[in-house]
Amino acid sequence: MLPPYGRAMAERATVPSGSWPTPITSALLVRAAARLGEVTVDSGDLWWSESRPGEAGRSALVRRSPDGAVTDVLPSPWNARTRVHEYGGGAWTVAEGVLWFTEFSDQRLYRLAPGDPAPVAVTAEPPVPSGVRFADLRAVPGGVLAVRETHTASGAAADVVNEVVRVADDGTVEVLVSGPDFVSDPRPGPGGELAWLQWDHPTMPWDAAQLVVRTAGGAETVVAGDPGESVVQPVWEPDGGLLFFSDRTDVWSLYRWRPEGGVEEVLDVGADLAGPQWQFGASRVALFPGGRLVVAVPAEAGEQLAVREADGELRTLPTPGYASFRSLTASGDAVVVGAGGPAAEPVVLRVPLDGSAPEVLRPARDLGLDPAWFSRPERVSFPTPDGGTGIGTAHALVYPPANPDVRAPEGELPPLLVVVHGGPTAAAVPVLNLEVQYWTSRGFCVADVDYRGSTGYGRRYRDALQGRWGVVDLDDVIACARYLAEAGRVDPARMAIRGGSAGGFTTLAALAMRPGTFSAGASHFGVADLGALARDTHKFESRYLDGLVAPWPERADVYEERSPLTHVDTLDTPLAVFQGDEDRIVPLEQAEAIVAALRERGVPHAYLLFAGEQHGFRKAENIRAALDGELSFYAQVWGFDLPADEGIEPIEVVR
C-alpha cells in the first residue's frame, strides 16, 4: 500500500528527524511574502492591505480594478499602519476613490484623492512624536470618523486618552465621544445616528463592552452590553436596524437592534461567529439587499461561508480547500473575503451567492511546491486537570511530519514542538503557515495548542483562564505533550515548547515552574515578569492581567509567584530567546533578565536581539534569523545535523 504522498516508503532516503532536507526554508518563508490584511470594495475596485517582510514589514495598499489590473496605491516607503492599542487595525478606508490612512512613521492622517500626485497630511504634527494616532477609520461626507488615541510627554499609560472624532478634509477635528477608557467601531447610521462600542478598565473588550447609539437629536441609548457581555462589530442595515455580535448566550452570536423593537436574535449556531477585538476593522458579516447576509460559521475542519436568507434559512456556500475567512464584504451578488486553508495561504476570494464556483481575485504567492510537502492539521482533544474550572478537556491542532522524499530511521519517533499562541485570548487557525511547515517538513511533529482561555469554544472555555493564567495553560501544554508521547506519536525525550508574547510567557513558565516535560524551549518576546508587565505595558493591556491573574497591585504576591523570573533557580532547560529592542508591549528588559539568569546558572542558551523590531518581527532578515536560529539551537541541544545545502549559520549557544 502506498503512503499518502504516493512514493513507496522503501524508496525514500532514511534521514534522522530534524535533518530532513526540505525546500521549505526560511528563504522561501519570506520570498515575496505578503501577509494579507483588510479587504474592501469601493466603486467596483477591490482594495486590500498586505504586510511585506521584504520591504521592512511595511503595510502596502493594493487596488485591483474591474479589468483585473493590480497596482500599489502607496509606493514605498509609505506605510499604512496604526499604533492605536499597539496592535492597530483599521488604518485605512476608501470611499469613491478617496483614500484616508494613518502613516506609520508619524501616525498622522493622510488623504489621497484621485489625481493627487502624493498623499497630503491632514492632521497636524503632534507635540509628542507619534503621540496622536488614528484607527478604525470610516469615511463620511467631507471627512472621516476615527478612533483617536492621544499620548502625552509623560509616556504613562494612565495619561493616554481614547476618543471618537470626526476629521474634516481641512483637518478640523470634532470630538464626538469622550470619557470611556476605550472606544471603537464608530459607525454612522442611515438616519444621522452614530453607533460605537465602549468599555472601561479593568475589562477587555472580550470581557464586557457596551454598544451605544446616539440619535441625530443627541439622545443616547445603551443597546447591549450588560456586565459580563462582550459586544463586537456593529453594522447598520439600510432600514435603520443595527446588527452586532454578542456572547450573552456563551458564544458570540448575531443579534439585531431596532429603535422600536429592541434586540432580537438573528443567528445562533451554538459556536462563536466572531472573535476577540485585538485589532480594529474586523468584519464577520456582509449585508445584501432583501435582508440576506453572509457569515462565516464554524465547521468540523474550520469554517465555512453561509448565506442567511431573509426567512432565516441558512445555506452554505462552496469554498473547497478553504477553512478560515475574514474581512467579509458585499460586492454585487457575491461576497468578497480573505480566505485560507490547510494547504492554501491566504487569498482574496469572490464567492457568488448562487453557489457557483468561487473566483480568486488576489492569488497566494506561487511556492512552487507539490502539496505533498504540506502537513494537514488534525483536531485533537485531550484530557487535562480540571483545576477548578469545571473543564477537563483541552484542544490542539496537531501537524504530523510530512516529507515525500525522506523518512525517519526505523523505530525513531519524531521530536515534538508544542506551539503556544499569543494573546492569550486567541486561537490556533487551520491555515497554511509555512512557519509550521518549516518544522514538519524536517521531521518534527507540531502541536498548536488551544489551551483553556482560547477563543472559538465559547465564553465558558475562554473564562476558564480568568485568575488562572500561569496555571491552567501550563496544565494544558504539558497534558498535550504527554498525551502525544503516551500515544506513541512523539519522542518523549525530545519535546520542546515555543511561543511569542503571551505564548512566550507560558513557554517560560512551563520550563521554570513545571520542569521535566520539555527538554528545550524558545521564547519569542515572551513575558518573564508579570509585575513589570502590569506596571509598564501600554494602556490597552495595562489592566488585562487584573482578570487573568489578580488585581494589581493589591495582589502583587500572585504576580511574583507566577512570574518565570521568580523561578529562575529551577530554570535548567536549554532555552533560546529572541527579542526586538523597540518592543513596547514586552520591553527588552524582560528578555535580558531571563538571559542573565540563564548565564548565571550556566544553562545552555542562545540570545538574538533585533534592532528596530517591535512586538513581532516584520523584517525578512530577522524572520529568517529567528527561525533558522531556533532550528540550530534544537540541533545543538538534541544532537542532529542541520541540512547542509541550506547554509544555516549555527547560532551561538552559551553553556
Secondary structure, DSSP 8 states (H G I E B T S, - for coil): ---TTSS-GGGSEE--TT----S--HHHHHTT--EEEEEEEETTEEEEEEEEGGGTTEEEEEEE-TTS-EEESS-TT--B---TTTT-B--EEEETTEEEEEBTTT--EEEE-TT-SS-EE-S---SSTT-EEEEEEEEETTEEEEEEEE--TT--GGG-EEEEEEEETTS-EEEEE-SSSEEEEEEE-TTS-EEEEEE-TT--TTT--EEEEE-TTS-EEEEE--TT--EEEEEE-TTS-EEEEE-TTSS-EEEEEETTTEEEEEE--SS-SS---SSB----EEE-GGG-EEEEEEETTEEEEEEE-TTS-EEE---TT--EEEEEEEETTEEEEEEEETTEEEEEEEEETTS---EEEE--------GGG----EEEEEE---TTSS--EEEEEEE----SSEE--TT----EEEEE-SSSS-----S--HHHHHHHTTT-EEEEEE-TT-SSS-HHHHHTTTTTTTTHHHHHHHHHHHHHHHTTSS-TTSEEEEEETHHHHHHHHHHHHSTTS-SEEEEES----HHHHHHHS-GGGTTHHHHHT--TTTTHHHHHHH-GGGGGGG--S-EEEEEETT-SSS-HHHHHHHHHHHHHHT--EEEEEETT--SS--SHHHHHHHHHHHHHHHHHHHT----GGG-------B-
